[in-house]
Amino acid sequence: MFPFLQVVVIVLAAVVALLAVVAALRDEQPGWSLVGTLAAVELALLVQLVIGLVQVAGTDRDLSTATFLAYLIGVVLVPPIAFVWAAAEQTRWGTAVLAVGGVTVIVLVLRLEQIWAG
Amino acid sequence: MTVRGPSGPPPTTRSGPGRLLIAVYALFAVAATGRSVYQLSAQASEAPVPYTLSAVAAMLYATATLALVRGGRRWRQVAWTVCAIELVGVLTVGAASMVVAFPDETVWGHFGAGYGYVPMVLPVLGLGWLWRTTDAPR
């Protein structure tokens, strides 16, 4: 679909998950590097959303469009929801929520690619 | 692992580790709901039983999420019940899927292998967490 962008998203989301796990194990609050990387993931996902919408509109091949759109839009919601849910619990467990968010983004982007490939 | 702070009150079901547990429960509520909606709308006539199981799993995850968020005595009873049903469900469906060839995966098929075995671990953690927070403020 747009492999370069997806590699960027997956790498950034993996960094989020890694930083979050390390911070949670050390019982530290999420640092700016973690929050910044999460914001970068969201930015990349928004770009992916726009590109994805344009590509869906422009394709005429057989695609499970509803499923594709559900993943395309759904994945954009993950970082903000994870952030809000994590921010309300300022312990290592809140930080660990960000790791779950990072892993979730990776899984959803991989599925998105599979759905696009058909 | 410190669940209870030295001075603070015992945790509610949504604080501390509960925060993480609820996040994963909510994620699976969404995932299982999405899967069952897709399966029931697209392929229900092909294999109604596994797809209905996905829908049941989705409802259980959603109920567990809500119950753990709300806490309180009644909701904790709901959470105990739902987590127990989930555990029985994933064990039963997991075992059945080893014997009978299901035409398509359900969330609980092969003990949740398609979902990183999280469906197998989740009810155990849920029950453990409810047990740990038994003295939580009602």
Chai-1 contact restraints between the chains, C-beta under 6 A:
chainA,res_idxA,chainB,res_idxB,connection_type,confidence,min_distance_angstrom,max_distance_angstrom,comment,restraint_id
A,W85,B,A23,contact,1.0,0.0,6.0,A-B,restraint_1
A,E89,B,R19,contact,1.0,0.0,6.0,A-B,restraint_2
A,W93,B,G16,contact,1.0,0.0,6.0,A-B,restraint_3
A,W93,B,P17,contact,1.0,0.0,6.0,A-B,restraint_4
A,W93,B,R19,contact,1.0,0.0,6.0,A-B,restraint_5
A,W93,B,L20,contact,1.0,0.0,6.0,A-B,restraint_6
A,G94,B,R19,contact,1.0,0.0,6.0,A-B,restraint_7
A,A96,B,L20,contact,1.0,0.0,6.0,A-B,restraint_8
A,V97,B,L20,contact,1.0,0.0,6.0,A-B,restraint_9
A,V97,B,A23,contact,1.0,0.0,6.0,A-B,restraint_10
A,V100,B,A23,contact,1.0,0.0,6.0,A-B,restraint_11
